[in-house]
Amino acid sequence: MKKILTLGLPVGLVLLLLSLLMLYVTVLIFPGIAEEYYNPMFRRSGGRSSLFFIHPFILSFALAWFWERFKGLFSGPFWLRGLEMGLVYGLVATIPSMWITFSAIDISLTMIASWLFYGLSQAMVAGILFARFNP
């Protein structure tokens, strides 16, 4: 449990920085996606916007637990083990959640693809960091 907490916090900080970077890059490269967020289905009040900044830490603690539990199943150099863990997470959690989101909410395939890329990137970066610092 101590490894999960001590590794989850700094990885969460890295994921937060990655999230912010990816947010700004996405808006610059795909301004049409940013316009979709003006849809009334998205909340405009600032009451829950802080949850965006907490999400990377929740994800990092969950992935730290996953890594601690299943790291023996991944083999190879640390970067390959981390990428594989991120892809496993993507197959098990990200793709199904994006599928149900796309089928239930009126958003574009481009937005779903950006969320999928964002989720996979976060999981792979976290996996590489976990594999490097907690082999």
Phi and psi in degrees as GROMACS dihedral restraints (atoms count N, CA, C in turn):
[ dihedral_restraints ]
;  ai    aj    ak    al  type     phi  dphi    fc
    3     4     5     6     1   -63.7    20    10
    4     5     6     7     1   -39.9    20    10
    6     7     8     9     1   -62.1    20    10
    7     8     9    10     1   -39.5    20    10
    9    10    11    12     1   -63.0    20    10
   10    11    12    13     1   -43.9    20    10
   12    13    14    15     1   -71.1    20    10
   13    14    15    16     1   -44.8    20    10
   15    16    17    18     1   -71.9    20    10
   16    17    18    19     1   -27.5    20    10
   18    19    20    21     1   -92.5    20    10
   19    20    21    22     1   -31.7    20    10
   21    22    23    24     1   -64.9    20    10
   22    23    24    25     1   -36.7    20    10
   24    25    26    27     1   -66.6    20    10
   25    26    27    28     1   -52.5    20    10
   27    28    29    30     1   -66.4    20    10
   28    29    30    31     1   -34.7    20    10
   30    31    32    33     1   -66.1    20    10
   31    32    33    34     1   -37.8    20    10
   33    34    35    36     1   -60.1    20    10
   34    35    36    37     1   -39.5    20    10
   36    37    38    39     1   -65.2    20    10
   37    38    39    40     1   -42.6    20    10
   39    40    41    42     1   -62.2    20    10
   40    41    42    43     1   -42.6    20    10
   42    43    44    45     1   -66.0    20    10
   43    44    45    46     1   -34.7    20    10
   45    46    47    48     1   -63.3    20    10
   46    47    48    49     1   -46.2    20    10
   48    49    50    51     1   -62.9    20    10
   49    50    51    52     1   -41.0    20    10
   51    52    53    54     1   -62.7    20    10
   52    53    54    55     1   -40.9    20    10
   54    55    56    57     1   -60.6    20    10
   55    56    57    58     1   -47.4    20    10
   57    58    59    60     1   -63.8    20    10
   58    59    60    61     1   -43.1    20    10
   60    61    62    63     1   -61.0    20    10
   61    62    63    64     1   -46.9    20    10
   63    64    65    66     1   -65.8    20    10
   64    65    66    67     1   -33.6    20    10
   66    67    68    69     1   -62.1    20    10
   67    68    69    70     1   -49.4    20    10
   69    70    71    72     1   -68.8    20    10
   70    71    72    73     1   -38.9    20    10
   72    73    74    75     1   -65.6    20    10
   73    74    75    76     1   -41.3    20    10
   75    76    77    78     1   -62.2    20    10
   76    77    78    79     1   -43.2    20    10
   78    79    80    81     1   -64.4    20    10
   79    80    81    82     1   -37.7    20    10
   81    82    83    84     1   -69.4    20    10
   82    83    84    85     1   -42.5    20    10
   84    85    86    87     1   -81.7    20    10
   85    86    87    88     1   -37.9    20    10
   87    88    89    90     1  -124.6    20    10
   88    89    90    91     1    75.3    20    10
   90    91    92    93     1   -62.6    20    10
   91    92    93    94     1   -23.6    20    10
   93    94    95    96     1   -63.2    20    10
   94    95    96    97     1   -33.1    20    10
   96    97    98    99     1   -65.5    20    10
   97    98    99   100     1   -41.2    20    10
   99   100   101   102     1   -61.4    20    10
  100   101   102   103     1   -36.1    20    10
  102   103   104   105     1   -65.1    20    10
  103   104   105   106     1   -30.1    20    10
  105   106   107   108     1   -64.5    20    10
  106   107   108   109     1   -25.6    20    10
  108   109   110   111     1   -70.8    20    10
  109   110   111   112     1    -8.7    20    10
  111   112   113   114     1   -83.8    20    10
  112   113   114   115     1    -2.1    20    10
  114   115   116   117     1   -60.7    20    10
  115   116   117   118     1   138.1    20    10
  117   118   119   120     1   -60.6    20    10
  118   119   120   121     1   -16.6    20    10
  120   121   122   123     1   -69.3    20    10
  121   122   123   124     1   -21.5    20    10
  123   124   125   126     1   -88.8    20    10
  124   125   126   127     1   140.2    20    10
  126   127   128   129     1   -69.0    20    10
  127   128   129   130     1   138.3    20    10
  129   130   131   132     1  -104.8    20    10
  130   131   132   133     1   -18.3    20    10
  132   133   134   135     1   -72.3    20    10
  133   134   135   136     1   150.4    20    10
  135   136   137   138     1   -80.7    20    10
  136   137   138   139     1     2.1    20    10
  138   139   140   141     1   -59.5    20    10
  139   140   141   142     1   -37.3    20    10
  141   142   143   144     1  -110.6    20    10
  142   143   144   145     1     4.5    20    10
  144   145   146   147     1   -65.1    20    10
  145   146   147   148     1   -24.0    20    10
  147   148   149   150     1   -66.7    20    10
  148   149   150   151     1   -20.7    20    10
  150   151   152   153     1   -62.6    20    10
  151   152   153   154     1   -28.6    20    10
  153   154   155   156     1   -59.0    20    10
  154   155   156   157     1   -37.8    20    10
  156   157   158   159     1   -80.6    20    10
  157   158   159   160     1   -16.1    20    10
  159   160   161   162     1   -89.9    20    10
  160   161   162   163     1   -27.3    20    10
  162   163   164   165     1   -52.5    20    10
  163   164   165   166     1   -45.1    20    10
  165   166   167   168     1   -60.5    20    10
  166   167   168   169     1   -31.0    20    10
  168   169   170   171     1   -74.6    20    10
  169   170   171   172     1   -39.9    20    10
  171   172   173   174     1   -61.0    20    10
  172   173   174   175     1   -46.3    20    10
  174   175   176   177     1   -62.5    20    10
  175   176   177   178     1   -42.7    20    10
  177   178   179   180     1   -65.9    20    10
  178   179   180   181     1   -38.4    20    10
  180   181   182   183     1   -68.2    20    10
  181   182   183   184     1   -39.0    20    10
  183   184   185   186     1   -65.7    20    10
  184   185   186   187     1   -44.2    20    10
  186   187   188   189     1   -70.9    20    10
  187   188   189   190     1   -30.4    20    10
  189   190   191   192     1   -64.6    20    10
  190   191   192   193     1   -42.0    20    10
  192   193   194   195     1   -63.0    20    10
  193   194   195   196     1   -47.0    20    10
  195   196   197   198     1   -57.3    20    10
  196   197   198   199     1   -45.2    20    10
  198   199   200   201     1   -62.3    20    10
  199   200   201   202     1   -46.8    20    10
  201   202   203   204     1   -60.6    20    10
  202   203   204   205     1   -37.3    20    10
  204   205   206   207     1   -76.6    20    10
  205   206   207   208     1   -37.1    20    10
  207   208   209   210     1  -120.7    20    10
  208   209   210   211     1    10.2    20    10
  210   211   212   213     1   -61.9    20    10
  211   212   213   214     1   -25.0    20    10
  213   214   215   216     1   -67.7    20    10
  214   215   216   217     1   -16.4    20    10
  216   217   218   219     1   -81.4    20    10
  217   218   219   220     1   -15.5    20    10
  219   220   221   222     1  -101.6    20    10
  220   221   222   223     1   136.3    20    10
  222   223   224   225     1  -129.2    20    10
  223   224   225   226     1   164.1    20    10
  225   226   227   228     1   107.8    20    10
  226   227   228   229     1  -171.8    20    10
  228   229   230   231     1   -64.8    20    10
  229   230   231   232     1   158.7    20    10
  231   232   233   234     1   -57.0    20    10
  232   233   234   235     1   -39.2    20    10
  234   235   236   237     1   -67.7    20    10
  235   236   237   238     1   -34.7    20    10
  237   238   239   240     1   -72.3    20    10
  238   239   240   241     1   -39.6    20    10
  240   241   242   243     1   -61.7    20    10
  241   242   243   244     1   -41.4    20    10
  243   244   245   246     1   -66.8    20    10
  244   245   246   247     1   -42.6    20    10
  246   247   248   249     1   -62.6    20    10
  247   248   249   250     1   -42.4    20    10
  249   250   251   252     1   -63.2    20    10
  250   251   252   253     1   -41.7    20    10
  252   253   254   255     1   -61.8    20    10
  253   254   255   256     1   -41.7    20    10
  255   256   257   258     1   -62.8    20    10
  256   257   258   259     1   -39.9    20    10
  258   259   260   261     1   -68.1    20    10
  259   260   261   262     1   -37.8    20    10
  261   262   263   264     1   -62.0    20    10
  262   263   264   265     1   -47.0    20    10
  264   265   266   267     1   -58.7    20    10
  265   266   267   268     1   -42.5    20    10
  267   268   269   270     1   -60.6    20    10
  268   269   270   271     1   -44.0    20    10
  270   271   272   273     1   -66.6    20    10
  271   272   273   274     1   -40.0    20    10
  273   274   275   276     1   -81.7    20    10
  274   275   276   277     1   -37.5    20    10
  276   277   278   279     1  -117.5    20    10
  277   278   279   280     1   -47.6    20    10
  279   280   281   282     1   -72.4    20    10
  280   281   282   283     1   -49.5    20    10
  282   283   284   285     1   -61.6    20    10
  283   284   285   286     1   -47.8    20    10
  285   286   287   288     1   -61.7    20    10
  286   287   288   289     1   -37.9    20    10
  288   289   290   291     1   -71.0    20    10
  289   290   291   292     1   -33.7    20    10
  291   292   293   294     1   -70.1    20    10
  292   293   294   295     1   -35.7    20    10
  294   295   296   297     1   -61.4    20    10
  295   296   297   298     1   -48.6    20    10
  297   298   299   300     1   -69.8    20    10
  298   299   300   301     1   -34.0    20    10
  300   301   302   303     1   -65.2    20    10
  301   302   303   304     1   -46.0    20    10
  303   304   305   306     1   -64.0    20    10
  304   305   306   307     1   -35.7    20    10
  306   307   308   309     1   -77.5    20    10
  307   308   309   310     1   -21.9    20    10
  309   310   311   312     1  -104.6    20    10
  310   311   312   313     1   -21.3    20    10
  312   313   314   315     1  -123.4    20    10
  313   314   315   316     1   143.9    20    10
  315   316   317   318     1   -81.5    20    10
  316   317   318   319     1    80.2    20    10
  318   319   320   321     1  -131.1    20    10
  319   320   321   322     1   160.7    20    10
  321   322   323   324     1   -77.7    20    10
  322   323   324   325     1   159.0    20    10
  324   325   326   327     1   -63.8    20    10
  325   326   327   328     1   -32.3    20    10
  327   328   329   330     1   -62.9    20    10
  328   329   330   331     1   -41.8    20    10
  330   331   332   333     1   -65.5    20    10
  331   332   333   334     1   -43.2    20    10
  333   334   335   336     1   -61.2    20    10
  334   335   336   337     1   -42.5    20    10
  336   337   338   339     1   -62.8    20    10
  337   338   339   340     1   -38.6    20    10
  339   340   341   342     1   -67.4    20    10
  340   341   342   343     1   -38.7    20    10
  342   343   344   345     1   -66.4    20    10
  343   344   345   346     1   -39.5    20    10
  345   346   347   348     1   -63.3    20    10
  346   347   348   349     1   -46.4    20    10
  348   349   350   351     1   -61.1    20    10
  349   350   351   352     1   -42.4    20    10
  351   352   353   354     1   -61.0    20    10
  352   353   354   355     1   -47.1    20    10
  354   355   356   357     1   -65.6    20    10
  355   356   357   358     1   -43.8    20    10
  357   358   359   360     1   -65.1    20    10
  358   359   360   361     1   -40.6    20    10
  360   361   362   363     1   -61.9    20    10
  361   362   363   364     1   -45.9    20    10
  363   364   365   366     1   -59.9    20    10
  364   365   366   367     1   -46.3    20    10
  366   367   368   369     1   -65.4    20    10
  367   368   369   370     1   -39.0    20    10
  369   370   371   372     1   -70.4    20    10
  370   371   372   373     1   -40.6    20    10
  372   373   374   375     1   -63.5    20    10
  373   374   375   376     1   -45.6    20    10
  375   376   377   378     1   -60.4    20    10
  376   377   378   379     1   -43.8    20    10
  378   379   380   381     1   -61.0    20    10
  379   380   381   382     1   -43.2    20    10
  381   382   383   384     1   -62.9    20    10
  382   383   384   385     1   -42.9    20    10
  384   385   386   387     1   -65.7    20    10
  385   386   387   388     1   -41.9    20    10
  387   388   389   390     1   -64.1    20    10
  388   389   390   391     1   -44.1    20    10
  390   391   392   393     1   -65.4    20    10
  391   392   393   394     1   -32.8    20    10
  393   394   395   396     1   -74.5    20    10
  394   395   396   397     1   -43.1    20    10
  396   397   398   399     1  -102.1    20    10
  397   398   399   400     1    -6.1    20    10
  399   400   401   402     1  -143.3    20    10
  400   401   402   403     1    65.8    20    10
